């Protein structure tokens, strides 16, 4: 199978289950909202080593937010409800409450909720108030710059992490350009994030290690361009730029839609040679997303 002359390998991405929450971060200006959203999603590329996986989902204009101010939807993901609860407390409490003019609202309707806002309200030290905005239960916490508004409860649900595809290009700069195009296309699909820096994975990994039993993950040597002549490589001879795009989403269908959009965008770049994907023969997760089936 080919798209614009780019070979799409007959392989699959192997995703895994994760718990997902979506938070709307608003502020006085779009710039301030972006700052708060960026801070709240830091150090969250992969649960291999980070305390969560997180990223910015989409921009929301002021006419579509509860407080009539511009905002960004962020997603925070973790396999454990307890750990997700902890991450919301840490990230909303330390990164959004502290951000100039910011507020935090629930953006995922679900029967399963975390009482993050209620618990954060105690920071008000008895001066906090309970409000209703747009039918939502809100806690107003006095802070130096005014009042911090946070919704009492945040919904969460079972989502899918680890949707992915590999871009194999003729050289590094072509691979970067194609990956950037892919991330831009994926950003238009609501309900997904690309949690790695700039949405692009420079260092792909594999489950476990060939040499060191104590490692939970290690470099994916079969996809390292500098090891093509030293290992049983999965990289074609004419490819010297390889990048991975990893996608987390609210469900498998949304992740698949994002994968498709990203692949089509990457294949529009001259010099992209092949699209592949990462899987570990079922060792990582049960969400099997075949590249050909996307189309």
C-alpha positions as CSV (number, residue, x, y, z in Angstrom):
1,X,0.0,0.0,0.0
2,X,1.2,3.5,-0.9
3,X,0.2,7.1,-0.2
4,X,1.8,9.7,-2.5
5,X,4.4,7.1,-3.4
6,X,5.2,6.5,0.3
7,X,5.1,2.8,1.3
8,X,2.8,2.1,4.2
9,X,4.0,-1.1,5.9
10,X,1.6,-3.9,6.6
11,X,2.1,-3.7,10.4
12,X,0.4,-2.4,13.5
13,X,0.7,-0.1,16.4
14,X,0.2,-1.7,19.8
15,X,-1.6,0.6,22.3
16,X,-2.5,0.0,25.9
17,X,-5.3,1.1,28.3
18,X,-4.9,4.3,30.3
19,X,-7.2,6.5,32.3
20,X,-7.8,9.9,30.8
21,X,-9.1,13.2,32.0
22,X,-9.6,16.5,30.0
23,X,-9.3,19.9,31.7
24,X,-10.2,23.2,30.3
25,X,-7.7,25.9,31.4
26,X,-8.8,29.5,30.8
27,X,-7.2,32.8,31.5
28,X,-7.5,36.5,30.8
29,X,-5.7,36.2,27.5
30,X,-4.9,33.3,25.1
31,X,-1.2,33.7,25.8
32,X,-1.7,33.4,29.6
33,X,-4.0,30.3,29.1
34,X,-1.3,28.7,26.9
35,X,1.3,29.3,29.6
36,X,-0.8,27.7,32.3
37,X,-1.7,24.7,30.0
38,X,2.0,24.2,29.1
39,X,3.1,24.3,32.7
40,X,0.5,21.8,33.7
41,X,1.5,19.3,31.1
42,X,5.3,19.4,31.7
43,X,7.5,16.4,32.4
44,X,4.8,14.0,31.0
45,X,6.1,12.3,27.8
46,X,5.9,8.7,28.9
47,X,4.9,6.7,32.0
48,X,8.1,4.7,31.5
49,X,9.8,7.4,33.5
50,X,7.4,10.3,33.9
51,X,4.7,10.6,36.6
52,X,2.0,10.9,33.8
53,X,1.5,11.4,30.1
54,X,0.0,14.8,29.3
55,X,-0.4,17.4,26.6
56,X,-2.5,20.1,25.1
57,X,-5.5,18.9,23.1
58,X,-7.0,21.9,21.6
59,X,-7.7,25.7,21.8
60,X,-11.2,26.8,22.9
61,X,-12.4,30.4,22.0
62,X,-13.9,32.6,24.6
63,X,-17.5,32.1,23.3
64,X,-17.3,28.4,24.1
65,X,-15.9,28.5,27.7
66,X,-17.9,28.7,31.0
67,X,-16.3,32.0,32.1
68,X,-16.2,33.7,28.6
69,X,-12.4,33.7,28.4
70,X,-10.0,31.9,26.0
71,X,-8.7,28.5,27.0
72,X,-6.9,25.3,26.1
73,X,-8.1,21.7,26.8
74,X,-5.3,19.6,28.3
75,X,-5.3,15.8,28.8
76,X,-3.6,14.1,31.7
77,X,-3.3,10.3,31.6
78,X,-2.2,7.5,33.9
79,X,-2.9,3.8,34.2
80,X,-3.9,4.1,37.9
81,X,-6.9,6.1,39.3
82,X,-5.0,6.8,42.5
83,X,-2.0,8.2,40.5
84,X,-4.2,10.2,38.2
85,X,-5.9,11.7,41.2
86,X,-2.5,12.7,42.6
87,X,-1.4,14.2,39.3
88,X,-4.4,16.4,39.0
89,X,-3.9,17.7,42.5
90,X,-0.2,18.4,41.8
91,X,-0.6,19.9,38.3
92,X,-3.8,22.0,38.9
93,X,-2.6,23.0,42.4
94,X,1.0,23.8,41.5
95,X,0.8,24.8,37.8
96,X,-2.6,26.3,37.2
97,X,-3.6,27.8,40.5
98,X,-0.2,29.6,40.5
99,X,-0.5,30.8,36.9
100,X,-1.7,34.4,36.3
101,X,-5.5,34.7,36.0
102,X,-6.0,31.0,35.2
103,X,-9.0,28.9,36.0
104,X,-9.7,25.1,35.6
105,X,-12.9,23.5,34.5
106,X,-13.9,19.9,33.8
107,X,-14.0,19.0,30.1
108,X,-15.0,15.3,30.2
109,X,-18.5,14.2,31.2
110,X,-18.3,10.9,33.1
111,X,-19.9,9.1,36.0
112,X,-16.4,8.5,37.3
113,X,-15.0,11.6,38.9
114,X,-12.1,12.9,40.9
115,X,-12.9,15.5,43.6
116,X,-9.8,17.6,42.8
117,X,-11.4,21.0,43.0
118,X,-13.1,20.2,46.3
119,X,-9.8,19.1,47.9
120,X,-8.0,22.1,46.4
121,X,-10.6,24.5,47.9
122,X,-9.0,24.0,51.4
123,X,-6.1,26.0,50.2
124,X,-8.4,29.0,50.7
125,X,-8.0,28.5,54.5
126,X,-11.6,29.1,55.2
127,X,-12.0,32.1,52.9
128,X,-13.0,30.0,49.9
129,X,-16.6,30.2,48.5
130,X,-18.8,27.9,46.5
131,X,-20.3,29.2,43.3
132,X,-22.3,28.0,40.3
133,X,-21.1,29.0,36.8
134,X,-22.8,27.6,33.7
135,X,-24.5,24.9,35.9
136,X,-21.2,23.8,37.3
137,X,-20.2,23.6,41.0
138,X,-17.2,25.9,41.3
139,X,-14.8,26.7,44.2
140,X,-13.5,30.2,44.4
141,X,-10.2,30.4,46.2
142,X,-8.8,33.9,47.1
143,X,-5.2,34.3,45.9
144,X,-2.9,37.3,45.4
145,X,-4.1,38.2,41.9
146,X,-7.8,37.8,42.6
147,X,-9.8,34.5,42.9
148,X,-8.8,31.2,41.5
149,X,-11.8,29.3,40.1
150,X,-11.7,25.5,39.9
151,X,-14.5,23.1,39.2
152,X,-15.3,20.7,42.1
153,X,-15.1,17.5,40.2
154,X,-13.2,16.3,37.1
155,X,-14.4,13.3,35.0
156,X,-12.2,10.6,33.8
157,X,-12.6,7.5,31.6
158,X,-10.7,4.6,30.1
159,X,-8.8,5.7,27.1
160,X,-6.0,4.4,24.9
161,X,-2.3,5.3,25.0
162,X,0.6,4.3,22.7
163,X,-1.0,4.8,19.3
164,X,2.0,5.4,17.1
165,X,3.6,5.4,13.7
166,X,7.2,5.7,12.4
167,X,8.3,8.1,9.7
168,X,11.3,6.9,7.7
169,X,12.8,9.7,5.6
170,X,15.8,10.2,3.4
171,X,17.5,12.4,6.0
172,X,17.0,14.0,9.4
173,X,15.7,17.4,8.2
174,X,13.1,15.7,6.0
175,X,12.0,13.5,8.9
176,X,11.6,16.5,11.2
177,X,9.6,18.4,8.6
178,X,7.3,15.4,8.0
179,X,6.9,14.8,11.8
180,X,6.0,18.5,12.3
181,X,3.4,18.3,9.5
182,X,2.0,15.1,11.1
183,X,1.7,16.7,14.6
184,X,0.0,19.8,13.1
185,X,-2.6,17.6,11.4
186,X,-3.2,15.5,14.6
187,X,-3.7,18.7,16.6
188,X,-6.9,19.2,14.6
189,X,-8.4,16.0,16.0
190,X,-10.0,16.7,19.3
191,X,-9.6,14.1,22.1
192,X,-6.0,13.2,21.5
193,X,-2.5,14.4,22.5
194,X,1.0,13.8,21.3
195,X,2.8,14.0,24.6
196,X,6.5,14.0,23.5
197,X,8.5,17.2,22.9
198,X,6.9,19.0,20.0
199,X,4.8,15.9,19.5
200,X,7.8,14.1,18.1
201,X,9.7,11.1,19.6
202,X,13.4,11.2,18.9
203,X,14.2,8.2,21.2
204,X,11.9,5.2,20.5
205,X,12.1,2.4,23.1
206,X,11.4,-1.3,23.4
207,X,10.0,-3.3,26.3
208,X,12.8,-4.5,28.6
209,X,16.5,-4.8,27.5
210,X,18.7,-7.2,25.7
211,X,21.6,-6.7,28.1
212,X,20.3,-5.3,31.4
213,X,17.6,-7.2,33.2
214,X,16.9,-4.3,35.6
215,X,15.7,-2.0,32.8
216,X,11.9,-1.7,32.1
217,X,12.7,-0.2,28.7
218,X,15.7,0.5,26.5
219,X,16.6,1.9,23.1
220,X,14.9,0.4,20.1
221,X,18.1,-0.6,18.3
222,X,16.3,-1.9,15.2
223,X,15.1,1.7,14.5
224,X,18.4,3.5,15.3
225,X,19.9,5.0,12.1
226,X,23.5,4.8,13.4
227,X,23.1,1.1,14.1
228,X,21.9,0.0,10.7
229,X,25.2,-1.7,9.9
230,X,25.6,-3.2,13.4
231,X,22.2,-4.9,14.1
232,X,19.4,-6.7,12.3
233,X,17.9,-3.3,11.5
234,X,14.3,-2.5,10.5
235,X,15.4,0.6,8.6
236,X,15.8,0.6,4.9
237,X,19.2,1.4,3.5
238,X,18.2,4.7,1.9
239,X,16.6,6.1,5.1
240,X,18.7,8.3,7.5
241,X,15.9,10.2,9.3
242,X,13.5,8.3,11.6
243,X,11.0,9.8,14.0
244,X,8.0,8.3,15.9
245,X,4.7,10.0,16.6
246,X,3.0,8.7,19.8
247,X,-0.7,9.4,20.4
248,X,-2.9,9.1,23.5
249,X,-6.7,9.5,23.2
250,X,-10.1,9.2,24.8
251,X,-10.8,6.0,22.9
252,X,-9.3,3.7,20.2
253,X,-11.4,5.2,17.3
254,X,-10.2,8.7,18.1
255,X,-6.6,7.5,18.2
256,X,-7.0,5.8,14.9
257,X,-8.4,8.9,13.3
258,X,-5.4,10.9,14.6
259,X,-3.0,8.3,13.3
260,X,-4.6,8.5,9.8
261,X,-4.5,12.3,9.7
262,X,-0.8,12.3,10.8
263,X,0.2,9.6,8.3
264,X,-1.5,11.4,5.4
265,X,0.2,14.7,6.4
266,X,3.6,13.1,6.7
267,X,3.3,11.4,3.3
268,X,2.8,14.8,1.7
269,X,6.5,15.7,2.3
270,X,8.9,15.0,-0.5
271,X,11.6,12.6,0.7
272,X,9.5,10.5,3.1
273,X,10.1,6.9,2.1
274,X,8.1,4.7,4.4
275,X,5.6,4.7,7.3
276,X,5.8,1.9,9.8
277,X,4.7,1.4,13.4
278,X,5.9,0.0,16.8
279,X,4.6,-3.2,18.4
280,X,5.9,-5.8,20.8
281,X,4.0,-8.9,19.9
282,X,1.3,-8.2,22.5
283,X,3.7,-7.6,25.4
284,X,2.7,-4.0,25.8
285,X,-1.1,-3.8,25.3
286,X,-4.2,-5.1,23.7
287,X,-5.2,-2.2,21.3
288,X,-4.1,-3.4,17.9
289,X,-4.2,-0.7,15.3
290,X,-3.2,-1.9,11.8
291,X,-1.9,0.8,9.5
292,X,-3.7,-0.5,6.4
293,X,-7.0,-0.7,8.3
294,X,-6.8,3.0,8.9
295,X,-7.5,3.6,5.2
